[in-house]
Amino acid sequence: MKPTLLVMAAGIGSRYGGIKQLDQFGPSGETLVDYALYDAIEAGFGKIVFVVSAAIEADCRRVFEPKLNDRVPVEFVVQALTSHIPRSFTVPAARTKPWGTAQAVLVAKEVIAEPFVVINADDFYGRSALQTIADFLRSGVDPSTYAMVGYQLRNTLSEHGTVSRGICEVDQLGNLVSIVEHTKVRKVDDRAESVGESTTPVPLTGEETVSMNCWGFHPAIFPVIEERLAAFLATHGQEDRAEFYIPLVIDHLIQSKTATIKVLPTAEAWFGVTYREDVPVARETIASMIEAGKYPSALWGTQSQIVDRKSHSESKI
């Protein structure tokens, strides 16, 4: 069975100041996630699922459906504030945004029945990273064995400000032991430091393994997330900024010894657009990869070819 790629595209970057998952970075108008979609198809993924907000669903369909028509099936599911929350829970009146990345995964449960990979829509992960985790899903995943692609910290930093990074402890067997969230990590020469809320920065070597939200799951994860969401809301549901992140579910699995998380190391250099100032660097990086022959300049063909695929698909409905 071919794995599915689940793309979390519902968020709006406050530091970026816009809907970065739809901004264009490639020479033919490609978004960052277009390159992940292209790499995923090359790696043998059989379906794409987008988790979006209601506000951008139509735009996401307009941008991505024509490119994927006749290539792989594509689904769109909407993450809302009330998605999959217990009926007994009353949403605080002041709360307007959904509950975070783990809830985003949960809203796809009705359209995913096979092993799947979770990624962010506004990050570039690299072809070998997606190939590595796709290979794992074909051979190593089961209801108690999941995976995470581990990046080297120095390969994930921005030149233009601090970033949030989950720094991982990995045991000698390559299993994840813990993730500690560092909310403000900045680059210092070829190293890094975590500034957080402390007046004394914590020095980092840059060689630490970090999570960039590239997870490989068996569909058995869905009831676990649902259970943990109910527990999270019971404890933190009245907090204005409470976020139900994927690592919270992962930590529960590790601490309860109900699942093993394999860390799949990659030498890929992640890049993304946390800040507007990151945009030129992202575009230059993509241009250099095209020049090196890693990607075609028109990722999905010419615009007329994309329109032709859309028209052909619509004619079959």
Secondary structure, 3 states (H helix, E strand, C coil): CCCEEEEECCCCECCCCECHHHCCCCCCCCCHHHHHHHHHHHCCCCEEEEEECCCCHHHHHHHHHHHHCCCCCEEEEECCCCCCCCCCCCCCCCCCCCCCHHHHHHCCCCCCCCCEEEEECCEECCHHHHHHHHHHHHHCCECCEEEEEEEEHHHHCCCCCCEEEEEEEECCCCEEEEEEEEEEEEEECCEEEECCCCCCCEEECCCCEEEEEEEEECCCHHHHHHHHHHHHHHHHCCCCCCCCCHHHHHHHHHHCCCCEEEEEECCCCCEECCCHHHHHHHHHHHHHHHHCCCCCCCCCCCHHHHHHHHHHHHHCC
